Amino acid sequence: MCGIVGLYTKNPDLEGRLGSMVADMLIQMTERGPDSAGFAIYHDPVATGSVKVTLQGDDQTNWENVKIHLGSGLDRPVSLNPISTHAVCVIKGDGEEIGHWIEANIPEVKITSIGSSIEVFKEKGLPSQVINSFHLEKMTGTHALGHTRMATESAVTTEHSHPFNTGLDLCLVHNGSLSNHNRLREKLRAEGIRFQTDNDSEVAAGYLTWRLSQGASLNQALEAALLDLDGFYTFAIGTKDGFAVLRDPIACKPAVIAETDDWVAMASEYRAIAQLPGNENARIWEPEPAKIYSWERN
């Protein structure tokens, strides 16, 4: 029984308040997921030819040493901004190449996201503790996803927390359970998709990354997911330009969507959306089973 939230700003004036709005939504999902929480926020895209990499360490991580190691090993300048147990790096080069190098050469840190604008932060503890640790309420951006976790199928660890990022700027949060994730994980590994955990949600994210790498659009990848992913789920998927929502054909996991002229929001329960400014004027509905809902810029 996890909690999902998503917020997409249509009014640029709200971008400066994105973090505080998502923080309020996540707090409302505490009872659905008290053991850990995380969020993906899209903002400050890097220049063409560079990538943004979010790294997860711990309280003992020496980020200055990590920066020196990255710069000398990759033989290029690196900017690094520590935020609690994580750090956001900007590096020139190819995201896949840089990701492989970090995994092979700096095993003491984990990659939580790679892309041009995505940053993913997650930790164990109550959502309020995670929010305060990373100062989410001060962050700005265009859109964001969040998740509060109640572990049912894997350990309570930072690595098993959502969101999961498996492709450039793509991430996924999930409420539910997949029944065929072990078999699908092996198939996707053979296709070159890398996994860090045994979490079924990471498999769903990896599946979408694989479909996109085959040339599918996000909508096409989600249509294929309805055929290939067995189980009960509500997915919220983030991309560089927007986000999408999909429920399985039975739709037993809760979800609600609301839209105004200023924003689009989704959550596992309406009480999260009720925190948003202007919610009294929103069009509110329950997403239909097996129907794709998506919003993106341009």
C-alpha positions in Angstrom: 0.0 0.0 0.0 2.2 2.8 -1.3 1.4 6.4 -2.1 2.0 8.1 -5.4 1.8 11.8 -6.3 2.6 13.7 -9.5 2.4 17.4 -10.3 2.8 19.1 -13.7 2.8 22.9 -13.9 1.0 24.5 -16.9 1.5 28.0 -15.5 5.2 29.0 -15.4 4.4 31.2 -12.4 4.0 28.1 -10.3 7.5 26.6 -11.1 9.0 28.5 -8.2 6.6 26.7 -5.8 6.8 23.2 -7.3 8.8 21.8 -4.5 6.6 23.1 -1.7 3.5 21.9 -3.4 4.8 18.4 -4.0 6.1 18.3 -0.4 2.6 19.0 0.9 1.2 16.3 -1.3 3.8 13.7 -0.1 3.0 14.5 3.6 -0.6 13.4 2.9 0.6 10.0 1.7 2.5 9.2 4.9 0.0 6.6 6.1 0.3 4.8 2.8 4.1 4.6 3.0 5.9 5.3 6.3 9.1 3.4 5.7 10.8 5.5 3.0 10.0 8.1 0.4 11.5 9.7 -2.7 10.8 12.2 -5.5 12.0 13.0 -9.0 12.0 16.7 -9.9 12.6 18.1 -13.4 14.4 21.5 -13.5 17.5 23.4 -14.7 18.2 21.4 -17.9 21.9 21.2 -18.6 23.6 22.3 -21.9 23.6 20.1 -24.9 26.5 17.6 -24.7 26.4 17.4 -20.9 24.4 15.2 -18.5 23.1 15.6 -15.0 23.8 12.6 -12.7 22.3 12.2 -9.2 24.4 10.1 -6.9 23.3 8.4 -3.7 25.8 8.0 -0.9 25.4 8.1 2.9 26.3 10.3 5.9 29.9 9.3 5.6 30.4 9.9 1.9 33.3 12.3 1.1 31.8 14.1 -1.9 35.0 16.1 -2.5 36.9 12.8 -3.1 34.1 11.6 -5.3 34.4 14.8 -7.4 38.1 14.4 -7.7 37.7 10.8 -8.7 35.1 11.6 -11.3 37.2 14.5 -12.8 40.4 12.5 -13.0 38.9 9.2 -14.2 36.7 10.8 -16.9 39.4 13.4 -17.7 37.0 16.3 -17.8 35.6 19.0 -15.5 32.9 18.0 -13.1 30.5 20.2 -11.0 29.1 18.5 -7.9 26.5 19.8 -5.5 26.0 17.7 -2.4 22.4 17.6 -1.0 22.3 15.6 2.2 23.2 11.9 1.4 23.0 12.6 -2.4 24.9 14.8 -4.8 24.0 16.2 -8.3 26.8 16.2 -10.8 27.0 17.9 -14.2 29.5 16.2 -16.6 30.2 16.6 -20.3 29.7 13.4 -22.3 27.3 10.6 -23.0 25.0 9.5 -20.2 25.3 5.8 -20.8 29.0 5.9 -21.0 29.3 8.0 -17.8 26.8 5.7 -16.0 28.8 2.6 -16.9 32.1 4.2 -15.7 30.7 5.3 -12.4 29.2 1.9 -11.7 32.6 0.2 -12.5 34.9 2.7 -10.7 33.0 4.3 -7.8 31.0 1.4 -6.3 30.6 3.2 -3.0 27.9 5.5 -4.6 24.7 4.5 -6.5 23.2 6.3 -9.4 19.6 7.4 -8.8 19.2 9.3 -12.1 20.8 10.4 -15.3 19.4 12.8 -17.8 19.3 16.4 -18.9 16.9 17.8 -16.3 15.9 15.0 -13.9 17.1 14.7 -10.3 16.0 11.8 -8.1 16.3 11.8 -4.3 15.2 9.0 -2.0 15.8 7.8 1.6 14.5 5.6 4.4 12.3 7.2 7.0 9.0 9.1 7.2 8.2 11.3 4.2 8.5 14.4 6.4 12.1 13.4 7.3 13.0 12.8 3.6 11.4 16.1 2.6 13.4 18.0 5.2 16.6 16.1 4.5 16.6 17.2 0.8 14.9 20.6 1.3 12.2 19.7 -1.3 10.1 22.6 -0.2 12.8 25.0 -1.6 13.2 23.3 -5.0 11.8 24.7 -8.2 10.9 23.0 -11.5 8.4 22.2 -14.2 7.0 18.9 -12.9 7.7 16.2 -10.4 6.7 12.7 -9.2 6.8 11.4 -5.6 6.3 8.2 -3.7 5.9 7.0 -0.2 6.7 3.3 0.4 5.3 0.5 2.5 7.7 -2.3 1.7 5.9 -5.6 1.0 8.1 -7.5 -1.5 11.6 -6.2 -0.9 13.8 -4.8 1.9 13.4 -1.4 3.5 16.5 0.2 1.9 17.2 3.5 0.1 17.9 1.5 -3.1 14.5 -0.1 -3.1 12.7 3.2 -2.7 11.1 4.9 -5.6 11.3 6.6 -8.1 13.3 4.4 -10.4 15.2 5.9 -13.3 16.3 3.4 -16.0 16.7 5.6 -19.0 17.7 9.2 -19.7 15.2 11.5 -17.9 12.7 8.6 -17.6 11.4 7.6 -14.2 8.6 5.6 -12.7 6.7 5.3 -9.4 4.4 2.4 -8.8 1.6 1.3 -6.4 0.8 -2.4 -6.8 2.5 -5.7 -7.6 3.8 -7.4 -10.7 3.7 -11.2 -10.9 6.1 -11.7 -13.9 8.9 -9.3 -13.0 11.5 -12.0 -12.3 11.2 -13.5 -15.8 10.9 -10.1 -17.4 14.0 -8.9 -15.6 16.1 -11.6 -17.2 14.8 -10.9 -20.6 15.5 -7.2 -20.2 19.0 -7.8 -18.9 19.7 -9.8 -22.1 18.6 -6.6 -24.0 21.2 -4.5 -22.1 18.9 -3.0 -19.4 20.8 -2.6 -16.1 19.1 -3.1 -12.7 20.3 -2.2 -9.2 17.6 -4.0 -7.1 15.1 -6.9 -7.2 12.2 -4.4 -7.0 9.3 -5.1 -9.4 8.9 -1.4 -10.0 12.4 -1.1 -11.4 11.5 -3.8 -13.9 8.5 -1.8 -15.1 10.7 1.3 -15.5 13.3 -0.9 -17.4 10.6 -2.3 -19.6 9.6 1.2 -20.7 13.2 2.2 -21.3 13.7 -0.9 -23.5 10.5 -0.1 -25.5 11.6 3.5 -26.0 15.1 2.3 -27.2 13.3 0.2 -29.8 11.8 3.4 -31.3 8.4 3.4 -29.6 6.8 6.5 -28.3 5.9 6.7 -24.7 2.2 6.0 -25.5 3.2 3.0 -27.6 5.5 1.7 -24.8 2.6 2.0 -22.3 0.2 0.2 -24.7 2.7 -2.7 -25.0 3.1 -2.7 -21.2 -0.6 -3.5 -20.8 0.1 -6.7 -22.7 3.5 -7.7 -21.2 3.2 -6.7 -17.5 1.1 -9.0 -15.4 -0.3 -7.8 -12.1 -2.1 -4.9 -10.4 -0.6 -1.4 -10.7 -1.0 2.3 -11.0 2.0 3.8 -12.7 3.1 7.4 -12.9 5.9 8.0 -15.4 8.0 11.1 -15.7 9.8 12.2 -18.8 11.8 15.3 -19.7 8.8 17.0 -21.1 5.9 15.8 -18.9 4.3 12.8 -17.2 1.8 10.0 -17.8 -0.5 7.8 -15.7 -1.6 4.3 -16.4 -3.7 1.8 -14.4 -3.9 -2.0 -15.2 -7.1 -3.4 -16.9 -8.7 -4.2 -13.5 -7.6 -1.0 -11.8 -7.9 -2.1 -8.2 -5.2 0.3 -7.0 -6.5 3.7 -6.2 -5.8 6.8 -8.2 -7.3 10.2 -8.8 -6.4 13.0 -11.3 -7.3 16.7 -11.2 -6.7 19.4 -13.7 -7.0 23.2 -13.7 -5.7 25.9 -16.1 -2.5 26.1 -13.9 -1.6 22.4 -13.2 -2.3 18.7 -13.6 -2.0 16.5 -10.5 -2.4 12.8 -9.7 -2.4 11.0 -6.4 -3.4 7.8 -4.7 -5.9 9.8 -2.6 -7.7 13.1 -3.2 -6.4 14.5 0.1 -3.0 15.0 -1.5 -4.6 17.1 -4.3 -6.7 19.0 -1.8 -3.5 20.7 -0.7 -3.0 22.5 -4.0 -3.9 26.1 -4.7 -7.1 26.3 -6.8 -8.1 22.7 -6.2 -11.7 23.8 -5.6 -11.9 24.8 -9.3 -10.3 21.6 -10.7 -11.9 19.0 -12.9 -11.5 15.8 -10.9 -11.8 12.2 -12.1 -10.7 8.6 -11.5 -8.5 7.4 -14.3 -10.1 4.6 -16.3 -8.6 1.1 -16.4 -6.0 0.5 -19.2 -6.3 4.1 -20.4 -3.2 6.2 -20.9 -3.3 9.8 -19.6 -0.4 12.0 -20.5 0.7 15.7 -20.6 3.8 17.2 -22.0 5.2 20.4 -23.3 5.1 21.3 -26.9 
